[in-house]
Amino acid sequence: MPHDLAKSVCRLSRGLPFLSAVGRRRRRGAVFKRLRRRCEDRLSDLTLPVPFLVRGLCASVAEERSRPIHLLPMTGKPGVLGLWVATETADLIFYEEATTPPHQDHIILHELSHLLCDHYREPLPAVEQALALLPNLDPAMVLRMLGRTAHTAYTAVEEQEAELLASLIQQRARRAPRAARLGASARRLIAALDWSVPDPPARVR
């Protein structure tokens, strides 16, 4: 092999790992963009209660789906922060009780996001865990079960999607009070100019 050609091949081979890493980053970026678009589409169809309360959102989703959602605190389950159990008649969301209220809200939103995204995982590996939480629960009634552990890295697509949707819900809920304050200022200005002022909406979409 000519010397110049050998040097070119050597430089190319040294550059291959870099090109491979760039390709992986681009693929991950494309996957994240698709996930974000999906989450934003789901969020656009979701009506947030005003004032925003996570439990109020769960009640609203339950009413819209005509299917109860029960929020159940749990504690003493090492490594388990939250769990969504879907039975034939209701959805059960377990959340860690021995943590701060904001963290509890995020755990509940994460599990609710699994529900909203219609995620599915075989329930059998986690049936024993559910029975420990609810001894009277019939394993045959469990349709779906997804859990969140303290060491979840969100590597699975459904975990990433649930975490992203939960975060987007919280972001929009935080923006709503600022929008309401701006609306109140605008209404006072319009009233000072003796214009008609419509009543503010009760809910934020």
URNOR-V582377 format. One record per residue. N is the residue number from 1. PSI is psi in whole degrees, 0 to 359 (none if undefined). Layout:
N,PSI  N,PSI
This chain:
1,130  2,150  3,316  4,319  5,320  6,318  7,321  8,317  9,320  10,316  11,320  12,317  13,325  14,331  15,346  16,315  17,321  18,314  19,322  20,318  21,319  22,318  23,320  24,319  25,320  26,320  27,317  28,320  29,320  30,320  31,317  32,319  33,319  34,317  35,316  36,319  37,318  38,316  39,320  40,325  41,317  42,320  43,324  44,336  45,359  46,132  47,120  48,135  49,150  50,121  51,156  52,127  53,134  54,318  55,327  56,321  57,318  58,319  59,322  60,317  61,319  62,318  63,319  64,324  65,354  66,44  67,120  68,146  69,119  70,126  71,120  72,116  73,150  74,160  75,162  76,20  77,92  78,129  79,352  80,120  81,326  82,160  83,132  84,123  85,121  86,121  87,183  88,334  89,346  90,166  91,133  92,125  93,112  94,142  95,150  96,125  97,329  98,57  99,179  100,154  101,317  102,323  103,320  104,315  105,319  106,321  107,314  108,317  109,322  110,314  111,322  112,325  113,324  114,316  115,313  116,327  117,357  118,44  119,157  120,136  121,145  122,131  123,343  124,317  125,339  126,7  127,318  128,323  129,317  130,320  131,329  132,327  133,322  134,89  135,333  136,2  137,127  138,120  139,330  140,340  141,346  142,121  143,317  144,153  145,125  146,133  147,155  148,125  149,168  150,343  151,17  152,129  153,1  154,42  155,328  156,145  157,319  158,328  159,319  160,318  161,316  162,318  163,320  164,315  165,319  166,318  167,320  168,322  169,315  170,321  171,315  172,324  173,323  174,329  175,333  176,315  177,324  178,319  179,322  180,320  181,319  182,319  183,322  184,319  185,317  186,322  187,323  188,322  189,316  190,319  191,322  192,331  193,5  194,35  195,160  196,139  197,118  198,154  199,141  200,149  201,150  202,339  203,154  204,131  205,none
